[in-house]
Amino acid sequence: MASFHEKATPTHGVFRGGSSRYNTLQTRRETPYKRVKSGADENNENPAELSSQLLIDRTIPQSLHRTYSAPNGWNGGDTILEPSPARDRRAMLEDWRRRKGRHVTGIDSTSRKRVKRIPSSCRAGYHNRNDLQDTHSSTIQNKSYDDRDEETPIRKHLATPGQGKLGSARRSSLMEKSVLSSTPEVHRKGTHPSSSNSALVDTIDDAGFQSQMERMKRRLEQLEKEKMDLSMSKAPLEARIRQKEDAWMKERACLMQEVQCSRLSLRKIQNDQDVWDVREKLRASEEELKSTRLAKTSLEKELHATKIELDCLERNNNKMQAEYDEIAAQTSDNRDAEIKLQVLTEEHMATSAALNAVYAELDATKARAEATISEKDERLRKEIEQLRFDLSVMKTRANKVQLDLNKSIQNVEDEDEAVLRARIEERDQRIIELEAELLKGEKLRRHMHNCIQELRGNIRVFVRTRPFLPGDEQDKNSPINITPDGESMSIIDRRSGKPLNFHFDKVFLPSAGQETVFQEVSDFVQSALDGYNVCLFSYGQTGSGKTHTMQGCGNGPMRGIIPRAVEQVLAQANNLSTQKWAFTLSASFLEIYNEGLKDLLVSIHSGQNSIHGQKLSIKRDNESKMFVQGLTTVPIDTTSSSEAKRQLEALMMVAAQSRSVASTKMNSQSSRSHSIFMMQLKGFNEDTGASVCGALNLCDLAGSERLDRSEANFDSARLKETQSINKSLSCLGVVFNSLAIGASHIPYRNSKLTYLLQDCLSGDGKALMFVNLSPTTESSGESLCSLRFAQRVNQVELGKATKNIAYTKT
Ligand SMILES: Nc1ncnc2c1ncn2[C@@H]1O[C@H](COP(=O)(O)OP(=O)(O)OP(=O)(O)O)[C@@H](O)[C@H]1O
């Protein structure tokens, strides 16, 4: 830059000292030229093009181009030029030549270094146009790129604005013209033989010179005028130019900065490995996208196929749903049939067991009978022998008697026959009277026994031993021995091997059927109709026959106490209607499972008192009677005994389905809860105005069991059930113990079972406990425990039972 200015910028001082015309011209040329050079160099653009354009466009009017623009070195010396146009031109040309010759520089082709050259034309002076042209050409050719930018103002001025550099041929011709038109002296002195140039020189030199001078003067004046005008408009133009230049410079600087930044970032980006990675990823993503699109297409196809398949499946599903509904209906029928089958199977098993027991008893009876017969045979034979002996003796005696008889006949004939007959009749009458008295006494004895029981308030205990079942151990010798009187029994203690005797209100043989058992409890059931709170419950180890006793199986001879009791109540209620008694009955069924109450009839929504899903709780009513709040109560239709029977059968079925049963090693259908069937009986007598309110509670307790035998300890749910069962049974035992010793506080509230049955166990009601036993030797331990428990219960003395009767008529 510095060298460029040094070489190309005219000396300012020359024009300051010169005429104002040249100063103005110089100012016009210089400023934009300098600025453009500076800017061009920075932008690495061709300064020559820019400067020439700017010089032509902005500073020098077209009219001055020929006159003042040609000599580039017109500021070359300290000489003050005269205001003669011809001399000016000459001087300027000379000056330009001189300066050009001195300042031409170029690149040495071998060393590639910048060198100064003095063209030969300059050293020797111009002799002709060819010299000038050669010099100029060589100068241009020898210039470097920067040097070429220092082309003469002539060339620059000759360049067409916006066209850039001219081709070398065109440039030469234009330059030639310019030089010739502006340098008359050269042409005058020149040795070039061209005829046109010679003519022009001659014209100037001769007569036309003066007139031309005149023209030139005029022209000069005109130009001066124009110059004045121009200088007038110059200031605002310059200001505008400066403004624009400033703006342009700023803009350019900004752009340059931006370009620089962009280049840097571009380079950075290009070198950035991440970009490469990103591109790679992009490529991979594109490929993935392509494959995903393919997959999508295939999936769409698949989806379409699947939709079709789905439609088919839906159609199939609808078909299957219809089939399913059909099957479900059949399944429900099947389920009912299965339940019935199960009941029948149980009934069959129970019947077979009972039959076995009967057979066993028959066998025993037969054996006993055979023994008796053989014994009797022997006795009879002896007796016959004795009789034969006696007969012979008798015959001997008879002969003797015959003789005596013949003698005494004569005496008898003398006695009165009528007296003898009277004596015989008297004796027969006496015998009849004695028999009637005996019957009366027996009745009285029974009545007195009942009265004594009632007065004692004892809980009655019945023992029932079930027969051997097919699954029981092979040894059919039971450790239990029941005496024929039906009130005593013995069990062989496994430890000591000795029989232990027990006495209870009734002991049933294994062969005793359901009917026999129920006959013994029917009086109790009757008490419920008389207005007592009656409770029957079965106690015993698991699988000992509690459910069989209470519930039984089927609707035939194997049905248990509950259905039979209901039947009896219905029958009695019907019978009592002839004596103007009207009864309303209602039934509930619940179970106590894991110390929680569960409504077994909750699925029957006909229960108006039931609130479906409500938690059950034991409460006391206004009359201080226990009741279960929220329990389903089903009214029984007493008008038709067959309908009532059917209704109760349905209730039993529903309850059986809801009961918590599970299979244990001891029992395939083991009750895991205490179930209580409750029947409320309310009667009113129109004639007497008496009203009774009794309750019949029939309770099937869960079986007490040893964890090791039932193997319930291997299952957490079974274990919890067993623990809960054993705990509540032990609470029942504690209650009976407390009652037996007459404790002031009876812990009824310790379990749900005792709390609910409090009214029956406290002496206000009548209680009967069945103790069920298994006949096997393996169960003798549990049987002994049950018998001891029953013995404690039997010793409990309760107060006299209260009859709930009231009269509305006096
Ligand atoms: N007296 C009997 N005559 C005929 N079969 C009986 C008799 N007692 C019980 N059974 C049969 O013995 C099996 C077990 O009886 P059950 O289910 O009544 O015992 P459980 O004491 O109620 O047992 P758990 O406490 O486990 O419920 C049943 O198949 C039942 O039919």
The ligand as a Gaussian input file, in Angstrom:
#p B3LYP/6-31G(d) Opt

LIG

0 1
 N      -72.882000     -90.667000      60.898000
 C      -72.352000     -90.743000      59.681000
 N      -72.794000     -91.659000      58.817000
 C      -72.277000     -91.725000      57.594000
 N      -71.283000     -90.923000      57.134000
 C      -70.811000     -89.976000      57.948000
 C      -71.313000     -89.838000      59.258000
 N      -70.638000     -88.826000      59.853000
 C      -69.773000     -88.337000      58.921000
 N      -69.860000     -89.000000      57.786000
 C      -69.073000     -88.756000      56.554000
 O      -67.781000     -88.399000      56.965000
 C      -67.245000     -87.398000      56.148000
 C      -66.781000     -86.234000      57.007000
 O      -67.855000     -85.721000      57.658000
 P      -68.105000     -84.161000      57.915000
 O      -67.745000     -83.400000      56.746000
 O      -69.467000     -83.989000      58.425000
 O      -67.033000     -83.884000      59.003000
 P      -66.832000     -82.523000      59.809000
 O      -66.657000     -82.842000      61.233000
 O      -67.882000     -81.573000      59.492000
 O      -65.436000     -82.055000      59.233000
 P      -64.880000     -80.569000      59.222000
 O      -64.789000     -80.087000      60.599000
 O      -63.549000     -80.713000      58.560000
 O      -65.861000     -79.833000      58.426000
 C      -68.337000     -87.033000      55.204000
 O      -68.120000     -87.630000      53.985000
 C      -69.587000     -87.569000      55.810000
 O      -70.515000     -87.959000      54.828000

